[in-house]
Amino acid sequence: MRPTMNMVMIGVEDVGAVRGFYEDGLGWVAWRTGGSGSVMYRTGGVVLVFLAAGYLAAERGVAVPRGGATSLASFVASRNEVDDALLRAAAAGAVVTSPPRDRDGGLYSGYFDDPQGVSWEVVWSPNMALAEDGSLVAGG
């Protein structure tokens, strides 16, 4: 069974800083960029879309969530990738809020807050695998 890929939209004050953190700091590759300054990344079954905060607020007509209101998970292919992601995030200015550790169900994960206040869990699971497009599939 293949889960549907989710899309998460986050408004940020400085899209350039976000791109610097995710692309230069974590090594993520932008999947698509838009004319409004938006940028999309595909990670762990999620399409993550960063939009300028003012643009997102105008489009939705609501206040943009701030200060850790958004929490996301990125599934990676190995335990070593969990360790590497957290080290790279810290080196790029993120705050590691929980170092990598073994969890129930065989999971191995750690947490960080990116410079925009988005909370992330980086997870490896023995029961999930990553497809080439970044989506999650059963197996491991």
C-alpha positions as CSV (number, residue, x, y, z in Angstrom):
1,M,0.0,0.0,0.0
2,R,1.3,3.4,-0.9
3,P,0.3,6.3,1.2
4,T,-0.9,9.5,-0.4
5,M,1.7,12.2,-0.3
6,N,0.7,15.1,1.9
7,M,1.3,18.8,1.1
8,V,2.2,21.2,3.9
9,M,2.3,24.9,3.3
10,I,4.3,27.1,5.6
11,G,4.5,30.9,5.6
12,V,8.0,32.3,6.3
13,E,9.3,35.8,6.6
14,D,12.5,35.1,4.5
15,V,12.1,32.5,1.8
16,G,15.8,33.0,0.9
17,A,16.9,32.1,4.4
18,V,14.8,29.0,4.4
19,R,16.2,27.9,1.1
20,G,19.7,28.4,2.4
21,F,19.0,26.3,5.5
22,Y,17.3,23.4,3.6
23,E,19.4,23.4,0.5
24,D,22.9,24.4,1.7
25,G,22.5,23.2,5.3
26,L,20.6,19.9,4.9
27,G,21.4,19.2,1.2
28,W,17.7,19.0,0.2
29,V,17.0,19.6,-3.5
30,A,14.2,21.9,-4.5
31,W,11.5,20.0,-6.4
32,R,9.8,23.1,-7.8
33,T,9.9,26.9,-7.4
34,G,7.2,29.3,-8.1
35,G,6.8,33.0,-9.2
36,S,5.6,34.1,-5.7
37,G,9.0,33.1,-4.2
38,S,7.6,29.7,-3.2
39,V,9.8,26.6,-3.0
40,M,8.8,23.0,-2.7
41,Y,10.8,20.1,-1.3
42,R,9.7,16.5,-1.4
43,T,10.7,14.6,1.8
44,G,9.5,11.5,3.5
45,G,6.1,11.4,1.9
46,V,5.5,15.1,2.3
47,V,5.7,17.9,-0.2
48,L,6.9,20.8,1.9
49,V,6.0,24.2,0.4
50,F,7.5,27.4,1.7
51,L,5.7,30.6,0.8
52,A,6.4,34.2,1.8
53,A,4.4,34.8,5.0
54,G,2.5,37.8,3.6
55,Y,1.6,35.9,0.4
56,L,0.3,32.9,2.3
57,A,-1.7,35.1,4.7
58,A,-3.3,37.0,1.8
59,E,-4.1,33.8,-0.1
60,R,-5.7,32.1,3.0
61,G,-7.0,35.2,4.7
62,V,-5.7,33.9,8.0
63,A,-2.7,34.6,10.2
64,V,0.4,32.6,9.5
65,P,1.3,30.0,12.2
66,R,4.5,31.0,14.0
67,G,6.8,29.8,16.7
68,G,6.9,26.0,16.4
69,A,3.2,25.7,15.6
70,T,4.1,23.3,12.7
71,S,5.5,19.9,13.4
72,L,6.6,17.6,10.5
73,A,8.4,14.3,10.1
74,S,11.0,13.4,7.5
75,F,11.6,9.6,7.0
76,V,15.1,8.7,5.9
77,A,16.5,5.4,4.6
78,S,18.9,4.5,7.4
79,R,19.9,5.2,11.0
80,N,23.0,6.9,9.8
81,E,20.9,9.4,7.8
82,V,19.1,10.3,11.0
83,D,22.4,11.1,12.7
84,D,23.7,13.0,9.6
85,A,20.5,15.0,9.2
86,L,20.6,16.2,12.8
87,L,24.3,17.0,12.7
88,R,23.8,19.0,9.4
89,A,20.7,20.8,10.9
90,A,22.7,21.9,14.0
91,A,25.6,23.1,11.9
92,A,23.2,25.1,9.8
93,G,21.7,26.9,12.8
94,A,18.8,24.6,13.9
95,V,18.3,23.7,17.5
96,V,18.4,20.0,18.2
97,T,15.7,19.4,20.7
98,S,16.2,15.7,21.2
99,P,19.2,13.7,20.0
100,P,18.7,10.5,18.0
101,R,17.6,7.5,20.0
102,D,15.8,4.2,19.8
103,R,12.1,4.4,20.2
104,D,9.2,2.0,20.5
105,G,8.5,-0.2,17.4
106,G,12.1,-0.2,16.4
107,L,12.0,3.5,15.3
108,Y,15.2,5.5,15.5
109,S,14.6,9.3,15.5
110,G,15.7,12.7,16.7
111,Y,14.1,16.2,16.7
112,F,15.2,19.7,15.7
113,D,13.6,23.1,15.3
114,D,14.6,24.9,12.1
115,P,15.5,28.6,12.1
116,Q,11.9,29.5,11.2
117,G,10.5,27.6,14.3
118,V,9.2,24.5,12.4
119,S,9.7,21.4,14.5
120,W,11.0,18.3,12.7
121,E,11.3,14.7,13.7
122,V,13.9,12.8,11.5
123,V,12.9,9.1,11.5
124,W,14.2,5.8,10.4
125,S,11.7,2.9,10.6
126,P,12.4,-0.8,10.0
127,N,8.8,-1.1,8.6
128,M,9.0,1.7,6.0
129,A,11.1,2.3,2.9
130,L,11.5,5.3,0.7
131,A,10.5,5.2,-3.0
132,E,12.5,7.1,-5.6
133,D,10.0,10.0,-5.5
134,G,10.4,10.3,-1.7
135,S,7.1,8.7,-0.8
136,L,6.8,6.1,1.9
137,V,6.1,2.5,1.1
138,A,5.7,-0.6,3.4
139,G,8.8,-2.7,3.7
140,G,12.2,-1.8,5.0
